[in-house]
Amino acid sequence: MALHDSAIVGYAETKIVPKSEVDVWELGAEILEALLQRTGFEKAEIDGLVLSSSSTGAGNIFWSQTTADQLALELDFCQTVDIGGSSPLGAVARASAAIDAGLCETVLCLFADTAVAENNGRPRSYGAEWTTPYGYLGAPNAFGMLSSYYDGYFGLDFQALGKLAVAQRAHAVLNDNACEKLRKPITVEDYLNSRMINDPIRLLDCVMPCDGASGLIMTKRKTVEKRGFGKIAVPVGYGERTNFGAAQSVVDPTVTGHRAAGEKAFAQAGLEPADIASFHPYDDFIIAIMMQLEMLGFCAHGRGAGFIHERDFLFSGDLPLNTGGGQISAGQCGLAGGGTNLVEAVRQLFGEGGARQVKNKANALVTGIGGIPYGRNWNTSTVLILTPDA
């Protein structure tokens, strides 16, 4: 499979809100209409659909077919990607594979969730047996334990973590689609003084659950040339690792699948961490950003704080970070939240970042995190590298 034989030719995003007043299909219809208008495709030309995970649709065994029916799409290929927050990146890879295999030509990648308004999720696996009965509830619990483990081995520098929070919030202030409740500047002192949620996790370490949607249209490179699209984003490197360390009885939870996924993505793209122009990591908690910097090779394991102090993460800096605010400062759209950072990366490569446009748009690196297991690290780690051409 050649990833770069397909391209993203359009992106769309709804405003992120604390609770949606419309259902998930209405959000999807809004995304589809915006994408058709932007790209000039007719609805009948969309012959593939790839959905991200959705708390709204969780447990619905006909979710992709039902969503296609609600959008009046007749398809040659459809799939729901079920790897949590890694699903939007996984959707790009699977759409590329389907296009390359000749299963379809033009794919709608749709990331929509109304998890606040309607959460139908019924998680099973280890949760019901090993965590929930003992009060191990929710992501703040997991990240509190992970942060304590990291602190015990390497020490946590809260000034460094605060610097990341401040940079992302500064970007959210410039993002009209970010949740209005979050579009207020903060300082490192605000971060340090924010309410403790699960020691050492503070309020400003955490995402705010929200509702919203985003999406992309991908098509064959030959179609790009034929229709004369002037702006595209091309996937040139992708890595995915699920259940990293699953065969081991004891693991270091600060070592994650992003190390393996990143090595694969960088090798495919022919790039190194020092070549990355903008960084759009999955950010359900601030410490996850630092850990990904380490796992992806921007700095050594356990040395993330020092690296953070040395770099400028504002959109005008040397390593722009989640220039739309990330999920922490724009809001997390349920299991579709990974689409927020992905769409922002595409926006930057298109040169449409407006007041937060990065100077160097040679490439963008986006990551995903899918699930938080007990006693290990992320269920799925994904890494995607995009360029404005290949």
N, C-alpha and C positions, 0 to 999 in steps of 0.2 A: 504494500500500500504506500502510495506517495501522498502524504498529507497536503503538500503544497499544490496538488492538482485540483484542489477545491479552494474557494475563497469566501470570506464573509463580505457581502455587498451591501448590507443594511443592518441597522440596529434600531431598537426602540425601547422606551422605558416609560412606565407610568410614574406618577408621584408616589412616594412611599408614605403611607399613612398609619397612624396607630391602630385603626380598625377600619376595614373596608365597609362601605355601605352598599357595594355591589358584589355579586358572586364571582367566583374565580373565572368562569367562562366569559363574563362581561369584560374582565380585565384582559383575558386572552384575545377577545375580539378587538379590543382597543389596540393591542400590540399588533395584531395581524393587519388591521386597517392602516396603521401608521407605516408598517413595513411595505405594504403594497404601494402606498402613495409615494414613499421614498424611492423605491427601486423601479417602479414602473411595471412590475410583474402583474399579470392577471391572476386571480385566485386559482383558476383552472391550471395554471402553470406550476403551482405548488404540488408536487407529487410525493413529498416526504414530510414526515412530522416526527420530531424527537422531543419528548417532554422531560423535564427534570422531575425529581422527586417532589411530592406535594403532600403536606399534612392534610390538606383539604380532600385530596383524592385517595389518601392512604386506605388500603383495604379494598378498593374498588378494582376488581379483576379486569374490568373493561375500560380502564381509565383513558388509555390513548385513543381507543375507538370512540368512546363517548365524547371526548374532547373534540376529536375530528368531526364528529357528527354535529356538535353544537356550533362549530365554526364553518359548517357546510363544505368540508374538504373531502374530496375523493382522492384516495392515495394509492401509491404503489408500495409504500414502506412506512411503517410507524412503529414506535417503540417508546416506552417509558424507562428512563435510566434511574435505577434504584440504588444510588450510592450517596444519598443524602446531599450535603453541601458540596460534594464533588461532582454532582450530576450535571450542572451546566457545562463544565469543561469536558466531562465525559460525553455530553451530547454533541459537542463540536467534533470530537474524535470519531464518534459513531456515525455522525452525518457524513464526515469525510470518507469513512470506510464504505458506507452505503453508496455514496456517489461514485467512488472509485470502482466498486464492484458492479456498477451498472444497474443497481436496484432502483435508483431514482436519480433525478437530475438537479432538482431545486428543493431545498429542505427548509422548513420552518423549525427553528429551535426555539421552543417556548418555555419560559421559566416563570410560572405564576403560582402564587400560594396566598390563601387567606387564612393562615393558621390561627390568627387571633379571632377572626369572626367565626370560623368554622373549622375546628380541629378534629378530624376523624381518625387521627393516628392511634394505633393499638400496638405499641412496640412489644415484642416478645423477647426471644433470645435470652441472654444472660440477665436481663433486667429483673424479670419477675422472680427469678430464683436467687440471684446472688447479690443484688444491690438494693432494690426497692424495699424488701422486708427489713433491711438494716438501716433505713433512713438515708441511704445514699441516693439523694433525689436531685435530678437536674444537673445541668452543665456547671453552675457555680460550685457545686460540691466536687465534681471531677477536677475542675481547674484549680480549686483550692488545694486539693491533695497534690496535683501535679506541680503547682507553684511551690509548695512546701518541699517537695522532693528536690526540685531544681535548686531551691535556696539552700538546702542542706549540702548539696554537692558543690555548687558553684557560687552561691551567694546571689541574692537579687538586688539589683540597683534600681530603686524605684524612681530615681531621677531620670534614668534612661527610659524606663517604661513610660513615664510621664511625657517625655519628649515625643514619643510616638503618638500618644493620645492627643497632644496639642496640635501636632502637624495634621492629623486626620481631621480634627474638628475645624481647623482653619480651612480645609478644603470643603467640608460640608457647608460652611457659611457661604461659599461661592457656588453651591450646587442647588438650583431651584427645585430639583426633584427630591432632595433630602427631606426627611421628616422635619416639619417645622419646629417641633419641640426640641430638636437637637441642634438647630442652627444658631447656636450662641457660642462665641469664642470662650475658650478656657485657657488657664495657665497651668504650669506644672504644679503650682501650689494648690490650685483647685483639684487637680488629680490627687495629690497627696492627702488632701483634707476631705475627700469624698467619703461617703459612708462605707464602712466595712461590711461586706456581704458575707464572705466566708474566708476568714483570715488565711492568706494575705490578699485575697481578691477584694478590690474596692468597686464601688458603683461604676466609676468611670473606666474600669477594666472591661465592663460587660456590654453586650449588645442589648438593644431594646427590641423586643418582639414587635413586628409590624406586619402589614399586608402590602402587597404590591406585585408588579410583574415587569418582566423585560423579555427581550427576544432578539433573535438574529435571523437573517436569511442567508443561507449558504448555497452556492451553485458551482458548476464545473468551470474551470478556468477558460475552457473554450467558449462558454456562454458569456463570461466576463468580457472576453475579447470581441465577441460578436455584438454585444449590446453596448460596448463602449463605456463600461463603468470606470469613472475616473478615480474613485476612492475604494480601496479594498483593504482587507486585513487577511493575511495568509497564515494558516497554521504551519509552522515549520519544525516544531518539536513538541512531542507529547510523551509524558510518562504517567503511569498509573500503578499504584501498588495497594492491594487490599490485604488486610490482616498481616501486616508486617510483624514478624516475630511470633506468629501464632503457634509455631511448633515448639517454642521454648517455654519452659515452665517458669522461668524468672527472666524478666527483661528490664532494660533501662527505659522508662517511659519518656525520657527526654530525647531518645533516638527514635525517629519516626520514618515512615515510608517515604517522606519527601526526599530523603537522601538518595534512595534508589530511583524514584520517579524523576528527580532532578537530573541525575546523571544521564538517564536515558534521553530526556528532553534536550539537554545541552548538547549531547552527542549528535542527535538528529539535526539540530539547528546549526551545528558547527560554531557554537558560541560558548563563552565562559561567563561566570558571574560578573566579572569586571566589564563585560560588554553590554550589560543590561541597561537600557535607557530609562525605563520606569518599571516600578515594582508594585503589583496589585495582589497581595496575598489575602487569602481567606482569613478573616479576623473576627472570630466570635469572641475572643478575649485577647487583650493586648499581649500577653506573654506568648501567644501562638505566633505572633509576627516575629518576635525575637528568635523563637525556636526555629522558625522556617529560614530565617537569615542564616542560622548556623547550619542547618541540614542541607541547604542548597549551596553551601560553600562560599558565601559572601564573607564569612569569617569562621574561625575555628569553633568547635563544639565547646560551649561554656564561656565563649568570649563575646557573646552578643552585645552586652552592655557597652564594652569599649568601642565596638564598631559603631553602635548607635551614636555615641558621643562624638565620633569623628565625622559623621555624615550629616548632610542637610537634606531632610526628607520633604521639604515643601516643594510645590510644583515647580518652583524656580530654582531648586537646588540640584545637587549632583546625583541624587537617587530619589526622584519623586515617588511618594508612597500613597497608594490609594487616593488618587487625586479627586475622587468624588466624595471622599469622606470615609469610604469603607463602610462596612455594615455597622461598626461600632458608633459612628457618628452620622450615618445616613439612615440607619434602621435596618433590621434584618427581616427580609420578606420570607419568613418561614424557611422551608427546605429549598426554596428558590433563591435564597439570599446570595448564593454564589454567583448568580447572574448579574448582580449589581456591580461587582468589581470587574467582571468580564466585559460587560457593556461599556464601562468607563474606559477600559484599556482600548477597546475598538474606537471609541470616541476620540481618544487622544491620538491614535494612529491616523484617523481621518483628518486630524488637525482642527477638530471642532470643540476643543475644550474651553473656548471662550476665555474668561478671566483667569482660568486655572490651566490654560494650555501649557504643556511642557515644551521646553526648547528643543530637546532631542527626541524625535519620534522615529528613530531607526528600528525600534522593537519595543515590545512590552512583555513582561513575564507575569502570568496569572497563576494562582494556585487554588486548590480546593481542599477542604477537609470534610470527610463524610463519616460522622458518627464518633462517639467517644466510648470505647469499650472499658471494661473493668480491668485494671491492673496492667494495661499495655499502653498503647498510644492510639492514634486515630484509626478508625476502621478502614478508611480509604484515604490515600494521599494522591493528589493529582497536580501535575505541573504542565502548563501550556505556554509556549512561546509563539508570539505573533509578530509578523513584520508587515509593513505596508506593501510589500511585494516580495517575490522570491526569485 
